[in-house]
Amino acid sequence: MTAFDDELAIEAWEGRLAPLLDAHGAAVIAALRGGTARPPWPAALRTPAVARLAARHDPVWAARARTLARWSLAARLAAAPPMIAAHAAPATAAGLAIRHRALVACAPAMGCADAAALVHALFGAPLAPAASPELDDDDAAPPAPAAALPGWPAVRAALADHAGVDPAAVRVCDDGRAAATVLTTAGAVCVFPPVGDLASLTVAAHELGHGVYAAALAGLPLGLAAAPSRAVDEAIAAWAVRALEELLPPAWAVVARWRRRRGERARARLARCEHAALVLGHADAWARAVGPWRPALAAAVLAEPGIAAAYAAADAWALAPARGEIAAWGQRGAAWAPAGLA
C-alpha cells in the first residue's frame, strides 16, 4: 500500500467508527447514570483491519492509526472468552487472580509478547513496582474544618481557565452512580455522583481534569482526538486533583493533601500487586503487595486488570502544566509526544 492508501484507509475507518463510538458513548453515559453495566465496545472495532492500520510516512497519520488500533485492542481483549469468563468471577482476591491469569493467557492472541507488553499497549505505562509516598497507614487524618467547600462549577471554571479551554465545553452530569468521562465527537461529558463532601469533590475534580483535556481536543479528526495514552490522560486528571488543593480554603487543603497522598500510596500498592501477578506470576500477589483484601481499593483493577500501571505512572509523572499548556497539548492530540515521561 502507498502512503495515500494508508491515509484513505484511516479516514475511512474514522468515518465508519465515529457514529458507532458516539452511540456507544451515549450508552456509557446512561449506564453511569443508571448504575448499570457498561455496554461492550462496538463490534466493528474488533475487525482485524482496524488493528492493522498504520502510516509510516507521517507521525500525525501514524498517531491517528495508533489510536484506532489501541481501541481495537481494548475491544478485542474485552471480547476474548478468557476475559469474559474471568470477569464473571467474584470480586475477591481469588477473582482478581483469575482476571490476572486471563490477561496473561490472552496476550499472545492479542499480538503481544507477554502481559507486560499487553498492558503497555493498552495503557501506555510500564508494568513495574511503584514507589510509595512517605506516609504511614496509621497517620491520623487531619480534622475536617468548618469552612465551606467550593462547588464543582467553580472547580471546572478554575481548571478550564488554567488549561486554556472554554469551561462550557466541559459538559457535566452530576447525578452519576459511578464516575467517568466520555469523549464523543460532540465533546466531553464528565459524569460523577452528586458532590457533597471533599471525597466526592475530589472525584469530580479528577473527572473535570479529563474533561478540560478532552475539550482541548475539540475539532481534531477522530484518531487524533484522544490522549497519546491512557497513562497521559490519567496524569492530567491527577494534575487536576493536585490543583484542587490550591482552590480550597487552607484548612481543607491540608485534608485534601493528606487524602491525595494516601491515594497515591494505595495506587502504588496496586501497581506492585499487578507487577507481582502479571510479571512475576505470584498467585498470592494481593497478599504480598497490599495486605488484607479490601474490595473498595481493588475496584479499579477488578474492572480493568493492568490499569494500576497507568495510575501509578500518572502519580509519578506529577505533570505541572503551565497556564494554557493543556490547550496546546490538546491541539496535537494523540500526536503529542510527552517528553521526559518514562
C-alpha positions in Angstrom: 0.0 0.0 0.0 1.1 3.5 -0.7 1.1 6.3 1.8 -2.0 7.7 0.2 -3.7 4.3 0.5 -2.8 4.3 4.3 -4.4 7.7 4.7 -7.6 6.7 2.8 -7.9 3.6 5.0 -7.5 5.6 8.2 -10.0 8.2 7.1 -12.5 5.6 6.0 -12.4 3.8 9.4 -12.6 7.0 11.3 -15.7 7.9 9.3 -17.2 4.4 9.9 -16.4 4.3 13.6 -17.4 7.8 14.6 -21.2 7.3 14.8 -20.7 3.9 16.4 -18.5 5.3 19.1 -20.9 8.2 19.6 -23.7 5.8 20.2 -21.5 3.7 22.5 -20.6 6.9 24.4 -24.3 7.8 24.9 -24.9 4.2 26.2 -22.0 4.5 28.6 -23.3 7.8 30.0 -26.7 6.2 30.5 -25.1 3.2 32.3 -23.0 5.5 34.6 -26.1 7.5 35.5 -28.3 4.4 35.9 -25.9 2.3 37.8 -25.9 -0.5 35.2 -23.2 -2.4 33.4 -21.4 -0.6 30.7 -22.1 -1.7 27.1 -19.5 -3.6 25.1 -17.3 -1.8 22.5 -18.8 -1.6 19.0 -18.2 -4.9 17.2 -16.7 -3.1 14.2 -13.7 -2.2 16.4 -12.8 -5.9 16.5 -12.3 -6.0 12.7 -8.7 -7.1 12.0 -8.3 -4.3 9.5 -8.6 -1.8 12.3 -5.8 -3.4 14.3 -3.6 -3.4 11.2 -4.0 0.3 10.5 -0.6 2.1 10.2 1.1 5.0 8.5 4.9 5.1 8.3 5.3 8.2 6.2 4.0 10.8 8.7 3.9 10.9 12.5 0.5 12.6 12.7 -1.1 10.0 10.5 0.7 7.3 12.5 -0.8 8.7 15.7 -4.3 8.5 14.1 -3.7 4.9 13.2 -2.3 4.0 16.7 -5.4 5.4 18.4 -7.8 3.3 16.4 -5.6 0.2 16.8 -5.4 0.8 20.6 -9.2 1.0 20.8 -9.4 -2.2 18.7 -7.1 -3.9 21.1 -9.3 -3.0 24.0 -12.4 -4.2 22.2 -10.8 -7.5 21.2 -9.5 -8.1 24.7 -12.8 -7.4 26.3 -14.5 -9.9 23.9 -11.9 -12.6 24.4 -13.6 -15.7 26.1 -11.0 -15.9 28.9 -11.6 -12.3 29.9 -15.4 -12.7 29.7 -15.2 -15.7 31.9 -12.7 -14.0 34.3 -15.0 -11.0 34.8 -17.7 -13.4 35.8 -15.6 -14.4 38.8 -16.4 -12.9 42.2 -14.9 -9.6 43.4 -12.4 -11.3 45.7 -8.7 -11.8 45.8 -9.2 -15.1 44.1 -11.3 -13.4 41.5 -8.7 -10.8 40.8 -6.1 -13.6 40.4 -8.4 -15.2 37.8 -8.5 -11.9 35.9 -4.8 -11.6 36.0 -4.3 -15.1 34.7 -6.7 -14.4 31.9 -4.8 -11.3 30.9 -1.5 -13.3 30.8 -3.3 -16.0 28.7 -4.7 -13.5 26.2 -1.5 -11.7 25.5 -0.3 -13.9 22.6 -3.7 -13.8 20.9 -3.6 -10.1 21.1 -0.3 -10.0 19.3 1.7 -9.1 22.4 4.8 -11.0 23.7 3.5 -11.1 27.3 1.2 -9.4 29.8 3.6 -6.5 30.3 3.6 -5.7 26.6 -0.2 -6.0 26.5 -0.6 -3.6 29.4 1.8 -1.1 27.8 -0.1 -1.3 24.5 -3.4 -0.8 26.3 -2.5 1.9 28.8 0.9 3.3 27.8 2.6 2.6 31.1 5.3 0.0 32.1 4.4 -2.8 34.5 6.9 -2.0 37.2 6.9 -1.8 41.0 5.9 1.7 42.1 7.4 3.7 44.9 5.1 4.9 47.6 5.0 8.4 49.0 6.2 8.7 52.6 3.1 8.2 54.6 2.2 5.6 57.2 -1.1 3.8 57.1 -1.8 4.8 60.7 -1.2 8.5 60.1 -4.3 10.2 61.6 -6.5 12.2 59.2 -6.4 15.9 59.8 -9.7 17.2 61.3 -12.4 18.3 58.8 -12.7 22.1 59.1 -16.0 24.0 59.2 -15.2 26.2 56.2 -17.4 25.7 53.1 -16.1 23.8 50.1 -16.4 25.2 46.6 -18.8 23.6 44.2 -17.8 21.7 41.1 -18.8 24.6 38.8 -16.1 26.8 40.5 -13.6 24.0 40.2 -14.4 23.5 36.5 -14.0 27.2 35.8 -10.6 27.3 37.5 -9.3 24.2 35.8 -10.6 25.3 32.4 -9.0 28.8 32.9 -5.6 27.3 33.6 -5.9 24.8 30.8 -6.9 27.5 28.3 -10.3 26.0 27.3 -13.9 27.1 27.5 -15.5 25.7 30.6 -18.8 25.4 28.8 -17.1 22.8 26.5 -16.9 20.5 29.6 -20.4 19.2 30.0 -21.3 17.6 33.3 -23.8 15.1 34.6 -23.6 15.3 38.4 -26.2 12.6 39.0 -24.0 9.6 38.2 -24.0 6.3 40.1 -20.3 6.0 39.0 -17.7 8.3 37.7 -16.1 8.5 34.2 -15.5 11.0 31.4 -16.9 10.1 28.0 -15.5 11.6 24.8 -17.7 11.9 21.8 -17.5 13.8 18.6 -19.8 16.4 20.2 -17.5 16.9 23.1 -16.6 15.6 26.5 -19.2 14.6 29.2 -18.0 14.3 32.8 -20.2 12.0 34.9 -19.8 11.8 38.6 -22.0 11.4 41.7 -23.5 14.4 43.5 -20.9 16.5 45.3 -21.5 16.8 49.0 -18.1 16.5 50.7 -14.3 16.5 50.0 -14.3 12.9 48.8 -16.9 13.5 46.1 -15.4 16.9 45.2 -12.1 15.1 44.6 -13.8 12.6 42.3 -15.4 15.5 40.4 -12.0 17.3 40.1 -10.4 14.1 38.7 -13.2 13.8 36.0 -13.0 17.5 35.3 -9.3 17.1 34.6 -10.2 14.5 32.0 -12.8 16.9 30.7 -10.7 20.0 30.2 -8.1 17.9 28.3 -10.9 16.4 26.2 -12.2 19.9 25.5 -8.7 20.9 24.2 -9.0 18.1 21.6 -12.1 19.6 20.0 -12.1 19.8 16.2 -9.5 17.2 15.6 -10.0 14.1 13.4 -11.3 11.1 15.4 -7.9 9.3 15.6 -6.2 12.4 16.9 -8.9 13.5 19.3 -7.6 11.3 22.1 -4.8 11.3 24.6 -1.5 9.8 23.5 -2.2 7.1 26.1 -4.4 6.3 29.0 -1.5 7.0 31.3 -1.1 10.5 30.0 -4.9 11.1 30.3 -4.7 9.9 33.9 -1.7 12.2 34.5 -3.8 15.2 33.6 -6.6 14.1 35.8 -4.1 13.7 38.6 -2.9 17.2 38.0 -6.5 18.4 38.4 -6.7 16.7 41.8 -3.5 18.4 42.9 -4.7 21.7 41.5 -7.9 21.3 43.7 -5.7 21.8 46.7 -4.9 25.4 45.6 -8.6 26.2 45.2 -9.6 25.1 48.7 -9.6 27.1 51.9 -6.3 26.4 53.6 -7.6 24.1 56.3 -9.4 22.0 53.7 -6.2 22.0 51.5 -4.4 20.2 54.4 -7.0 17.5 54.4 -7.0 17.2 50.6 -3.3 16.8 50.5 -3.4 14.1 53.2 -6.1 12.3 51.2 -4.2 12.6 47.9 -1.0 11.1 49.4 -3.0 8.3 50.9 -4.5 7.7 47.4 -1.0 7.7 45.8 0.2 5.2 48.3 -2.8 2.9 47.6 -2.3 3.2 43.8 1.4 2.3 44.2 0.4 -0.8 46.2 -2.0 -1.8 43.4 0.8 -1.4 40.8 3.1 -3.6 42.9 0.3 -6.1 43.2 -0.2 -6.2 39.4 3.5 -6.4 38.7 3.7 -9.4 41.1 0.8 -11.1 39.4 1.4 -10.3 35.7 5.3 -10.3 35.6 6.4 -12.4 38.5 3.5 -14.8 38.4 2.7 -14.8 42.1 -0.7 -16.3 42.7 -0.9 -14.5 46.0 0.0 -11.2 44.6 -2.6 -9.2 46.5 -1.5 -10.6 49.9 2.2 -10.0 49.0 1.9 -6.4 47.8 -1.2 -5.0 49.5 -2.2 -7.0 52.6 -5.8 -7.8 53.8 -8.3 -7.9 51.0 -10.0 -4.5 50.5 -12.7 -4.7 47.8 -13.1 -0.9 47.5 -9.4 -0.5 46.9 -9.4 -3.3 44.3 -12.4 -1.9 42.4 -10.3 -0.3 39.6 -8.1 -3.3 38.9 -11.1 -5.7 39.1 -12.8 -3.7 36.3 -9.6 -3.1 34.2 -6.8 -5.5 35.1 -3.5 -3.9 34.4 -4.8 -0.3 34.9 -2.8 0.2 38.1 0.3 0.8 36.0 -1.3 3.8 34.3 -2.4 5.3 37.7 0.9 4.8 39.3 2.7 6.3 36.3 0.3 9.3 36.4 1.2 9.9 40.0 4.9 9.5 39.4 5.0 11.9 36.5 3.3 14.7 38.5 2.6 16.8 35.5 2.6 20.6 36.2 1.3 22.2 33.0 1.8 25.9 32.6 -1.2 28.2 32.0 -2.6 27.3 28.6 -0.3 24.4 28.0 -3.0 21.8 28.2 -4.8 23.5 25.3 -1.6 23.3 23.3 -1.2 19.6 24.1 -4.8 19.0 23.1 -4.4 20.5 19.7 -1.8 17.9 18.9 -4.0 15.2 20.5 -2.7 11.7 20.1 0.3 13.0 18.2 1.7 14.8 21.3 4.9 13.2 22.4 5.2 13.8 26.2 8.9 14.5 26.5 10.5 13.4 29.7 7.9 10.9 30.7 9.4 7.4 31.4 
